[in-house]
Amino acid sequence: MAKIIGGIGASHSPTIAYAKDTNKGNDAAWKPIFDDFSALQQWVHDQKINTLFLIFNDHITSFFFDHYSPFTLGVDDSYETADEGGGARDYPAALGHVALSQHIALSMINAEFDLATFQKKPLDHGFFSPYSMIVPEINGTHWEGKVVPLQVGVLQFPAPTAKRCYQFGKALRKAIQSFPDDDMRVAIVATGGLSHQVHGERCGFNNEAWDNEFLDTLASNPEVLTTLTHADYAAKGGFEGAEVIMWLIMRGALSDKINNVHRSTYLPSMTNIATVIYEDTDHVDAVIIDNDLTHQLDGLEKLEGTYPFTLERSHKAYRLNQFLRDLSKPSHREHLLTDQETLMTNYQLTEKEKEMIRELKWIDMIRYGAIFFGLEKLSAVLGKSNPEIYASMRGETMAQFQASRKVSMTYSVGKK
């Protein structure tokens, strides 16, 4: 089973990425940032960490208020850097651990955390500022591990409470340690903070005394921090500094008692930049078997002709489903009708995927991983009805299918 080695806490200020990208490592004002992050980098190297679970919040870059979730787990195989207004950073994509992320999603849902998931979203400085400093080259060798990102919705209220973040960490510990890979060595990375405020007349607020109190309590008695409200955190550490509740996810995923092997803070300008390393001490419960992981879908395999839309199917057929989903856009529909081949190539569909669309192999697309509600969009664009899809999937003529209905009717999701 996978093993949690420890936890890392790190600020995610854009200051960090700026310093790295502009080679500020030897400048007096910036050197403390590089020195502190080098300790994290060395620990990851020495402990042979090969997987990071990295907790961050997006800054209205890839996650907007049209759909804003408390906890959103990345379930992709790679994560690109996002363009935050001045062009994306020239930094390689982080490699995602698809199998672990899917396992965690199942486990957390079973633990009754209403978890959202995401794919194909670039990540902003909340993720890449600390990530790019923790896992660069050491002795000429690039870190080859993988990452699972968790985006926490702390910018729009209501937001997850400090207590809920700590509880999430407790459930996350079981999720990770029940993953069947004896060679997996995991570090839980929490990002954000420490004290800062970047909006309003109070912008520029810092409170180093509170920052030190927070770090003391996080290490020794984290449950005390779960009793504080968002307003308490904002009053003590600045409104945006309240994002440090994400550190409670990391702390909840570790042993009750930890070894604090590194701690630093540095306040150069707007944000008190902090780094910590906690090593896990409890190895007794390192092997946890989750017998209920697939319980909710157990038995579905006996339902002939039924294909539950799992994360595995979603990941495999993502491009195909995006192609079908985008038929809700007028320009996409027009392009399909005028130059279908070019459009399919633009979406990087495989030859198999193209063939299924060309020949309207409805049941093949379902078996492949397409979700039905994309198929009905395609049928509507092509002037076909939903019952035509149903009949085809059952291997029947329209007459045979309609004979099995109480009322013979045709319809689609199109306006005509």
Phi, psi and omega in degrees: 000154179297152183235129175275118182275324181174191182230151176237138170244135183207140173293157179234028179304142175298343174308320185295311180296320179300316181296319180294312186291336181254014173055052181269009189303332182260358178284137186304319183289335186255340186304320180302328178296314181293321180298316183292318180287335177295331177294321178293316180300316181294321180295316177301319179293310185293324182274002179055042177294127179243000179214131175247133166258107191250120185259129182206172168237138175285154183247054179058047178251297178256344180241115185242178189278002172287339176200100188236113186253152178295314181228122182229116186263131174286131181232033185254174180265351175199158183222117181275163174282143183269153172272115183260013176132332181243017183102145181289147176298147177275074183225138183296155179296147172278137180276127181270151176260095187297312184297316179295317181297321177294321178297315180297318180301314178299314183295318181291322176295320177297332177275008175070033167262122183281086189266131171268161178231158178217154173221158172057034174247126174290152185248144186265198187295339177304325177266307193280338176301304179287322183301316184290344178264335182278327188236041172278192183291145169232125181053038176081004181245128180278142176299129186251015181283181182236166188225149169237115182267145174236118178265127182250128184277085183255004185263336180242133184258145009287143180239164178303141178281165176300320180296319181293324177297318179295318178296323177301316179299319178300315179291326179296324179302312179295320182299314183289315185284356174260005178280127188281077176209101184292343181266357183279125178241115193250140167242134175268120184248119175254136182236165178116163177068190005275233188297133173185156171217132186242008179226159174073181181295343180271003182300144184094000180292136172221159179209088184292330177297317177293322179302316180291323177295318179300313182293322176300311185288323179301320182285319191260326186210065189297335182297335176299322182289341180284348181273350182277144177273171175301322179295321177300313181297320180294319180295320184280321189234013183089152187299310179289336176295345178293350178294352179294352173301338178295335178293337179289336174295312178301313184294323179293335181276358181253176177299158176300321176249131182232162171263119179272099188263352178201142176201134178206153170220152180206122183247088181275328186210264187267331187234135173283105185278124185234152170220138176220156172227125175244125175265136180290147181240343186263108180253359183296319184262024185294334180254111181231122176263125179260095183286346183260011189303316182250019186304321185295337180252000179300130180104339181295334180296343179274350181271098183300138179075025181237132187228088181300138183275090182270171176297326178298314179293321180299316181292316182299316188254026185302311183297319179296315180293326176293319177303315181289319181297323183289356174292353172284353178262128181306318182294324179292318178298316181297319180296322178299318185283336183258331182204070185299320184296315179296319180298316180295323177293320179300330179272005177058037177289146177286167179298323177297317180295318178299316182298319180297324178286314180305315188263006179049054178274081188302309184291328177295320179295320177298312180297329181288326181138003176289143175270143187304326188286351167276324179297320182290336173291316178298317181295323180295318179297323183273005177076025179252161184260161175302315180302334176294323176293314182302314181298317181297317181296328180274357181072033183240163169280165177301320181298317179295317180294313182296330178294339179272357180260156176289325179230131177277117180210157174236147182194166175208180178273357177285164182281350179247000000 
